[in-house]
Amino acid sequence: MSDSRKMKSLKELLTGVNTKKVYGNIEVNVERVHFDSRKIEKGDLFVAQRGVHADGHAFIEKAVSMGAGVIVCEELPVHLDENVTYVVVADSSFALGMIASNYYGNPSRLLKLVGVTGTNGKTTTATLLYELARLAGHKAGLLSTVCNYIGEEKLPATHTTPDALAIHAYIRRMADAGCEYCFMEVSSHAIHQQRIAGLDFDGAVFSNITHDHLDYHKTFRAYIEAKKAFFDGLPVCAFALTNADDKNGLVMLQNTKAHKFTYSCRTMADFNCKIVEKQLDGTLLQLDGTEVWTKFTGDFNAYNILAVYASACLLGFDRDDVLGYISRLIPVSGRFETIISPSGIMAVVDYAHTPDAVENVLSTIRGLVRKNNIVITVVGAGGDRDKTKRPEMAEAACRYSDRVILTSDNPRSEEPEAIIRDMWAGVQAEYQNKVCSITDRREAIQKAITMASSGDIILVAGKGHEDYQEIKGVKHHFDDKEVVREFFGL
């Protein structure tokens, strides 16, 4: 155990926490910090969080019986144990982040931390910033939907943004490994649930905001407010970078204390991009007047590249060097990843799982497909998630495709057929004859490939980098790229 994680006093751990009342000894020492009562051992601190599915306050008694020496809560239990210190706080989730930061020695102050938020583009932007920093010769860390990295060490990712304890533990490991930078995706759920509390951000990037996660946030306004809260909480010394072409982009800068910057592909901004030439294997961009060839396809990727360029410049990297690094970057797994069959059929595997993302990817493909060829789209929608986007995703697929196959994504606890029925509601009468539904995703991909000829482009949307399909709570191995390669005979 490094010095940063040696036993700490409760008084040290509560630095920056809004405590309302303390019952017991504040000088008591704490072994470990947990928010899961099942992990508690003697001398540990237990934080009772009010979660989405459970309330930690219901497990205080269990934590005490397991040996917890300190309980942090918003509401005291009926019975207090005289051997336990109880700390009443205004917000347990915020307190957890601050306590975690103090427990791990405030590791986010030891490196430059940049958070990327927005509906689409978070993974690509954060991952490319990580890759760019490494190309520049710096050790860096990454917290993302696809994978977490501590330098070159790869760790599996389970959430877009991990829980507060895990984040500070990861960043501590990054600092101990000599990382100078950490780039992380910041989801709206994580912001709302205070999972980023206690983090010292040096920069924040906003990509865009479109229809998603309304199952959680309930209203689009609440979703915007969650993103905005991230920028509202930035320190004075940080940079706040936003997409001026998104209609809610400037909203993010309204109350931030950070230095404000904009980027745009359409209007004057602090950082500008112009698309000069589009090809199937890349795009020629003009970044602040200088042309650079990139291995990325699509207007949406022009925005991602521009955000990476702007962030790198704001971090102090030399502009000319940044342009050189950008020309060497390669697409992120499952983000507009192309596979070409021996007969000349192209498949594009993409994580697009919102109406806007489907439209962005398909409008790019539409602009690349030759006159006499067709676009075939295989698309589904996730179960137990925002149902309102299902018909909109189908409608976007119909508008840009010549053939559409509605199929399963990750149905989770829902019946796949019920999800597909919701999608069918977005198929207007004029599109009915070009749409079919095949519940089995493997069969749907096979059908799309048998329908295609040389020069046609197939979009397999929704899962991207994922190598599983979740059905009735069980994850089965399933990789869109593997299935495409198999039917292509590769």
Disulfide bonds with the S-S distance in Angstrom:
none
